[in-house]
Amino acid sequence: MSWFDRPWRLMLSTPLLAVLGACHQAPVSAVPPARAAAPAAGQVSRPAYNTGNGFFVYEGTLYDANGNEFRIRGVNRTHYDSNSQAGIAKSGANAVRVFVETNYGAAVADLVNIVRSQHIAEKEVPIPTSPVTTGGVKTTCNDDPGVLAAVVSNWVATASQWTKLDKYMILNIANEWGPANSPVWRDAYANAIASLRAAGYLGTLLIDTGGCGQDPGDLINYASAVFNSDPQKNVMFAFHFYGLVSGHSTTTEMNTIFAELAGLRTQGIVVAVTEFGPGRDIGPSPTMVTPLEVIAAAEANQLGWAAWAWDDNNLANGRSDDHSFSMTYAGPGIYAFPADLTEYGRQLVLDPTYRLSALAKRASVFAR
């Protein structure tokens, strides 16, 4: 369950709180990352009902604008105001879920430029998400439909700028909003989709499940209705794997829920695991499931994934240690050499089998 309050430069005297966690040490290698190639062009035609020019969902699979299958294999970025992007690019991630806000001082035009110049330019699929309303109310673990409506109103008000990125962007409407296993989650997101489509967002919309992002019930029972409420049929869903809210905190339980989420593909539903942590019993929602076990289970079930978080510092001056959710020690987000990576970061970046650069294929829209 991610936590985000304000950019790190305002946090130097107050350590950034750890998020929620999952995972354990695993062997790593210092093999230089080799970028996985983009898939061949033109595999699936865009369905007639989808009138956008970017990513689209079709028969339970996510495709990029060229009709090539795309699977998220990336990281979360909490600090758009830091210089963490160079390290993210070096990590090999093919997608970056980035927390963006307007009430921290950055104009929308500046945020859009950050996404364009730091992620799209680096051939990373940006997944901007909102963790808070413009009035400062957090979406995380909030089940008030008014809070979601306020976030959606802000996306609508700024649509003329954000929709310029529709070809390359997946829009994650709100971070971890919504009640668990509830028709309130279903109805609120159906309303959100209608508003965003009317405002001109035609690309793929990503919706976090409720219960702090950890409830499988919303997805299993209501995702199909939410998906079918969209005239574009261009919605995918996110599950966050930690240890507390859903109760799926062991490897066996994780494997069960991932298989259930993968089974939704038969209903046309795409699910990605867009947050998980370092494990080792760290954080307020602890688990001993390792990040490499999470990745292996996601891969076995053909689920996309994004690790939390590249730059979630827990110490002053942008620094972190191995008792937090950061993948880097300094910065936050600085990575030039293997020694810059935390224990968690080394697993994601250097593991011989599951490192980002070995698995993360670029979207073909970024082909040279």
C-alpha positions in Angstrom: 0.0 0.0 0.0 2.0 3.0 -1.3 2.4 6.1 0.8 3.2 9.5 -0.7 2.9 12.9 0.8 5.2 15.4 -0.8 8.4 15.5 -2.9 11.6 14.5 -1.2 13.2 18.0 -1.0 10.5 18.9 1.5 11.2 15.8 3.5 14.9 16.2 4.4 14.2 16.5 8.1 11.4 14.0 8.2 12.1 10.5 6.8 9.7 9.4 4.1 7.5 6.6 5.5 8.0 3.1 4.2 5.3 1.8 2.0 3.9 -1.8 2.3 6.1 -4.7 1.5 6.8 -8.1 0.2 10.0 -10.1 -0.3 13.4 -11.6 0.6 17.0 -11.9 -0.5 17.9 -13.8 -3.6 21.1 -14.4 -5.6 22.2 -11.6 -7.9 24.8 -11.2 -10.6 26.8 -8.2 -11.8 26.2 -9.2 -15.5 25.7 -5.9 -17.4 22.0 -5.6 -18.4 21.2 -6.4 -22.0 18.1 -4.8 -23.4 15.4 -7.2 -24.5 14.4 -6.5 -28.1 11.0 -5.0 -29.1 8.5 -7.4 -30.7 7.9 -7.5 -34.4 5.5 -5.0 -35.7 1.8 -5.3 -36.5 0.3 -8.4 -34.8 -3.3 -7.4 -33.9 -5.7 -4.9 -35.6 -7.3 -2.3 -33.3 -11.0 -3.2 -32.8 -13.4 -0.9 -34.5 -15.0 0.3 -31.2 -11.6 1.6 -30.0 -11.1 5.0 -31.6 -7.8 6.0 -29.9 -4.3 6.0 -31.2 -2.5 4.4 -28.3 -2.5 1.3 -26.2 -5.6 -0.9 -26.3 -7.1 -4.0 -24.6 -8.4 -6.8 -26.8 -9.5 -10.2 -25.7 -7.7 -10.1 -22.4 -4.4 -8.8 -23.7 -2.8 -5.3 -23.7 -1.4 -4.1 -27.1 0.5 -1.0 -28.0 -0.5 1.3 -30.8 1.2 -0.9 -33.4 -0.9 -3.9 -32.3 1.9 -5.7 -30.5 1.4 -7.3 -27.2 2.9 -5.3 -24.3 3.5 -6.5 -20.8 4.4 -4.0 -18.0 7.7 -4.9 -16.4 8.8 -1.9 -14.6 9.1 0.2 -11.4 7.3 2.9 -9.5 8.7 6.4 -9.2 7.6 8.4 -6.2 9.6 11.6 -6.8 9.0 13.4 -10.1 11.1 16.3 -8.7 14.3 14.2 -8.2 17.0 13.2 -10.7 16.1 9.5 -10.4 15.2 9.0 -14.1 18.8 8.3 -15.3 18.9 5.4 -12.9 15.5 4.1 -13.9 16.6 4.2 -17.6 19.7 2.2 -16.7 17.7 -0.4 -14.8 16.0 -1.7 -18.0 12.4 -1.0 -17.0 10.0 -0.8 -19.9 7.3 1.1 -17.9 7.3 3.6 -15.0 4.3 4.2 -12.8 4.9 7.8 -11.6 3.1 9.7 -9.0 2.1 13.1 -10.4 0.5 16.0 -8.6 -0.4 19.6 -9.1 -0.7 20.8 -5.5 3.0 20.5 -4.8 4.0 23.4 -6.9 4.5 21.9 -10.4 2.2 23.2 -13.2 0.5 20.6 -15.3 2.5 21.6 -18.3 5.7 20.9 -16.3 4.4 17.4 -15.2 3.5 16.5 -18.8 6.9 17.7 -19.9 8.6 15.5 -17.3 6.7 12.5 -18.4 7.5 13.3 -22.1 11.1 14.2 -21.7 12.1 11.7 -19.0 10.0 8.6 -19.7 8.7 8.7 -23.3 12.0 10.0 -24.5 13.7 7.0 -22.8 11.3 4.6 -24.4 9.5 3.8 -21.1 5.7 3.6 -21.1 4.6 6.2 -18.5 1.8 5.3 -16.1 0.9 8.6 -14.3 -1.3 8.2 -11.3 -2.8 10.5 -8.7 -2.3 9.8 -5.0 -4.1 12.8 -3.7 -6.7 15.4 -4.7 -5.8 18.9 -5.5 -7.1 19.7 -2.0 -4.6 17.4 -0.4 -6.8 14.4 0.4 -5.1 11.1 -0.1 -6.7 8.5 -2.3 -4.8 5.6 -0.7 -7.1 3.4 1.4 -9.9 6.0 0.9 -13.4 4.7 0.1 -15.2 8.0 -0.3 -16.6 8.3 -3.9 -16.3 12.1 -3.6 -12.5 11.8 -3.3 -12.3 9.7 -6.5 -14.7 12.2 -8.2 -12.4 15.1 -7.2 -9.4 13.3 -8.7 -11.3 12.6 -11.9 -12.4 16.2 -12.1 -8.7 17.2 -12.0 -7.8 14.8 -14.9 -10.8 16.2 -16.8 -9.7 19.8 -16.2 -6.2 19.1 -17.5 -7.2 16.7 -20.3 -6.1 19.1 -23.1 -2.5 18.6 -21.9 -2.4 15.0 -20.8 -4.2 13.6 -23.8 -1.3 14.8 -26.0 0.5 11.7 -24.6 -2.3 9.3 -25.4 -0.3 7.3 -27.9 2.3 6.3 -25.3 0.6 6.6 -21.9 -1.5 4.4 -19.7 -3.5 6.5 -17.2 -3.8 5.0 -13.7 -6.7 7.1 -12.4 -6.1 7.0 -8.7 -3.8 5.3 -6.3 -5.4 2.6 -4.2 -8.8 4.2 -4.0 -11.9 2.3 -3.1 -13.7 -0.1 -0.7 -13.1 -3.8 -0.9 -15.4 -6.2 -2.8 -18.0 -3.5 -3.3 -20.5 -2.3 -5.9 -19.4 1.2 -4.7 -16.0 0.6 -6.3 -17.7 -0.7 -9.4 -20.1 2.2 -9.8 -17.6 4.9 -8.9 -15.2 3.7 -11.5 -17.9 3.3 -14.2 -18.7 7.0 -13.6 -15.0 7.9 -13.7 -14.6 6.2 -17.0 -17.6 8.0 -18.5 -16.1 11.4 -17.4 -12.7 10.7 -18.7 -13.9 9.4 -22.1 -16.1 12.5 -22.5 -13.0 14.6 -21.7 -11.1 13.0 -24.6 -9.0 10.3 -22.9 -9.1 7.5 -25.4 -6.1 5.5 -24.3 -5.9 2.6 -21.8 -7.2 3.4 -18.3 -5.7 1.5 -15.4 -7.8 1.0 -12.3 -6.5 -0.1 -8.9 -8.6 -2.5 -6.9 -10.0 -1.4 -3.6 -9.0 -2.3 -0.1 -5.8 -0.3 -0.3 -5.1 -1.9 -3.7 -5.0 -5.4 -2.2 -8.5 -6.7 -2.5 -9.0 -9.4 -5.1 -12.8 -9.3 -4.6 -13.4 -6.1 -6.5 -11.5 -7.6 -9.5 -13.1 -11.0 -9.4 -16.6 -9.8 -8.9 -16.8 -6.4 -10.5 -14.0 -5.8 -13.0 -16.0 -7.2 -15.9 -18.9 -4.8 -15.2 -16.4 -1.9 -15.0 -14.7 -3.0 -18.2 -18.0 -3.3 -20.1 -19.2 0.1 -19.0 -16.4 1.6 -21.2 -17.5 2.2 -24.8 -13.8 2.0 -25.8 -13.4 -1.4 -23.9 -10.0 -0.1 -23.1 -9.5 -0.6 -19.3 -7.1 -2.7 -17.4 -6.8 -3.4 -13.6 -4.1 -3.3 -10.9 -3.5 -5.5 -7.9 -0.9 -4.6 -5.2 0.7 -7.5 -3.5 1.6 -7.0 0.1 0.8 -8.8 3.3 -2.0 -7.3 5.3 -5.3 -6.2 3.7 -6.0 -9.1 1.4 -4.4 -11.7 3.6 -2.5 -13.2 0.7 0.9 -13.0 2.4 2.4 -16.4 1.7 3.8 -17.8 -1.5 1.0 -20.4 -1.7 -1.7 -17.7 -1.2 0.1 -15.4 -3.7 0.1 -18.2 -6.3 -3.6 -18.8 -5.7 -4.6 -15.2 -6.1 -2.4 -14.6 -9.1 -3.9 -17.6 -10.9 -7.4 -16.2 -10.1 -6.5 -12.8 -11.5 -5.0 -14.4 -14.6 -8.2 -16.4 -15.0 -10.1 -13.2 -15.6 -8.5 -13.1 -19.0 -11.3 -15.3 -20.2 -13.6 -12.4 -19.5 -11.4 -10.0 -21.5 -9.8 -8.6 -18.3 -6.1 -7.6 -18.1 -4.6 -7.4 -14.7 -1.1 -6.2 -13.7 0.6 -6.4 -10.3 1.7 -2.7 -10.1 3.1 -2.7 -6.6 5.1 -5.1 -4.5 8.0 -4.6 -2.1 11.3 -6.1 -0.8 9.7 -8.5 1.7 12.0 -9.6 4.6 9.1 -8.7 6.9 9.5 -5.0 6.2 6.8 -2.4 6.5 3.3 -2.2 8.1 1.9 -4.9 5.7 4.8 -7.3 5.9 5.4 -10.6 4.1 8.3 -12.9 3.6 7.5 -13.5 -0.1 10.6 -12.4 -2.1 10.4 -10.0 -5.0 11.8 -12.6 -7.3 9.0 -15.0 -6.2 6.5 -12.3 -7.0 8.0 -11.7 -10.4 8.2 -15.5 -11.1 4.5 -15.9 -10.2 3.5 -12.9 -12.3 5.5 -14.2 -15.3 4.0 -17.7 -14.9 0.5 -16.2 -15.0 1.3 -13.7 -17.8 0.7 -10.7 -15.6 2.5 -7.4 -15.9 4.3 -6.1 -12.9 5.9 -3.0 -11.4 8.0 -3.0 -8.2 7.6 -0.4 -5.4 9.6 1.7 -5.6 12.8 2.9 -7.3 13.1 6.0 -5.1 11.1 5.6 -1.9 13.7 7.0 0.5 13.3 6.4 4.3 16.2 8.5 5.5 17.0 12.2 5.3 18.7 13.8 2.3 17.1 11.4 -0.1 19.0 8.4 1.3 17.8 4.9 2.0 19.0 1.7 3.7 18.1 -2.0 3.4 15.2 -1.6 5.8 13.0 0.3 3.4 11.3 0.0 0.0 13.9 1.9 -2.0 16.0 0.2 -4.7 18.7 2.8 -4.4 20.8 4.0 -1.4 21.3 7.7 -2.5 19.4 10.3 -4.3 16.7 9.2 -4.1 17.0 7.0 -7.2 20.7 7.4 -8.0 22.1 4.4 -9.8 25.4 4.4 -11.7 27.1 1.3 -10.3 25.9 -2.0 -8.6 27.1 -0.6 -5.2 24.4 2.1 -5.6 21.6 -0.5 -5.4 20.0 -1.7 -2.2 19.6 -5.4 -1.6 16.1 -5.1 -3.1 17.4 -3.1 -6.1 20.1 -5.6 -6.8 17.5 -8.3 -7.2 15.4 -6.3 -9.7 18.4 -5.0 -11.7 21.1 -7.7 -11.5 19.4 -11.1 -11.0 20.5 -13.4 -13.8 17.0 -14.7 -14.6 14.5 -12.1 -13.4 16.3 -8.8 -13.9 14.4 -6.0 -15.6 16.6 -5.9 -18.6 16.2 -9.6 -19.3 12.4 -9.5 -19.2 11.2 -6.0 -20.1 10.6 -5.7 -23.8 10.1 -2.2 -25.1 6.8 -1.3 -26.6 7.1 -1.4 -30.4 6.0 2.2 -30.7 9.4 3.1 -29.4 11.2 1.1 -32.2 13.9 3.2 -34.0 
